[in-house]
Amino acid sequence: MEYISNKISDDGELKSVVNQFLQTEQGQTFNAHRDEISAVAQSREGERVLKSLSSDELRSAVKRGDTDTMLAEVSKALSTPEGARFYAQIQQIFNK
């Protein structure tokens, strides 16, 4: 998961949020599929989606605890054709 958290941002606070998530039940499920998820994240589409999740707006929202903006930024990233395909690939991993 280090690869993904590094790609999300070099911002220490955002990394902290990611690490906190990985400690939750959902995060542990995510972590159980880390090799498959990393493969999707390292794809060309995955790289583009993760780059869009590194926006200043998202970082700022995380620091403020502004969940509405966080959800809006993630939704915006996933509403692109690449984001939709990325999300579908991740969903397939969890639905196996």
C-alpha positions in Angstrom: 0.0 0.0 0.0 3.0 2.3 0.3 3.0 2.8 -3.4 -0.6 4.0 -3.4 -0.2 6.3 -0.4 2.9 7.8 -2.1 1.1 8.4 -5.3 -1.9 10.0 -3.5 0.3 12.7 -2.1 3.6 13.5 -0.5 1.7 15.5 2.1 2.3 14.1 5.6 -1.3 14.8 6.8 -2.9 13.0 3.8 -0.5 10.0 4.3 -1.6 10.0 8.0 -5.3 9.8 6.9 -4.5 7.0 4.5 -2.6 5.1 7.2 -5.5 5.6 9.6 -7.9 4.2 7.0 -5.7 1.1 6.6 -6.1 0.4 10.3 -9.9 0.1 9.9 -11.8 -3.0 9.0 -12.4 -1.6 5.5 -8.7 -0.7 5.3 -7.7 -4.2 6.2 -10.0 -5.6 3.5 -8.4 -3.1 1.1 -4.9 -4.2 2.3 -5.7 -7.9 1.8 -6.0 -7.1 -1.9 -3.0 -4.8 -2.1 -1.2 -6.6 -4.9 -4.2 -6.6 -7.2 -5.0 -3.0 -6.3 -1.4 -1.9 -6.8 -1.4 -3.5 -10.3 -4.5 -1.5 -11.2 -3.0 1.7 -9.6 0.2 1.3 -11.6 -1.6 1.0 -14.9 -1.7 4.1 -17.1 -5.3 4.8 -16.2 -4.6 4.2 -12.5 -1.7 6.7 -12.6 -4.0 9.4 -14.1 -6.7 8.8 -11.5 -4.3 8.9 -8.6 -2.7 12.0 -10.0 -6.1 13.7 -10.0 -6.5 12.7 -6.4 -3.4 14.7 -5.5 -5.1 18.0 -6.1 -4.5 20.9 -3.8 -8.2 21.1 -3.2 -8.4 17.6 -1.9 -5.3 18.1 0.3 -6.8 21.2 1.7 -10.2 19.5 2.3 -8.4 16.7 4.2 -6.6 19.2 6.4 -9.8 21.0 7.2 -11.8 17.8 7.7 -14.2 18.9 5.0 -15.8 15.6 4.0 -18.2 17.2 1.5 -15.3 18.6 -0.5 -13.3 15.4 -0.2 -16.3 13.4 -1.6 -16.8 15.9 -4.3 -13.1 15.7 -5.4 -13.1 11.9 -5.4 -16.4 11.8 -7.3 -15.0 14.3 -9.8 -11.9 12.0 -10.3 -14.1 8.9 -10.7 -16.5 10.6 -13.1 -14.0 10.7 -15.9 -13.8 7.8 -18.3 -10.5 6.7 -16.8 -11.9 7.1 -13.3 -14.9 5.0 -14.1 -12.8 2.2 -15.5 -10.4 2.4 -12.6 -13.4 2.2 -10.2 -14.8 -0.8 -12.1 -11.5 -2.6 -11.9 -11.2 -2.0 -8.2 -14.8 -3.1 -7.7 -14.1 -6.4 -9.6 -11.3 -7.1 -7.2 -13.5 -6.8 -4.2 -16.4 -8.8 -5.7 -14.3 -11.9 -6.4 
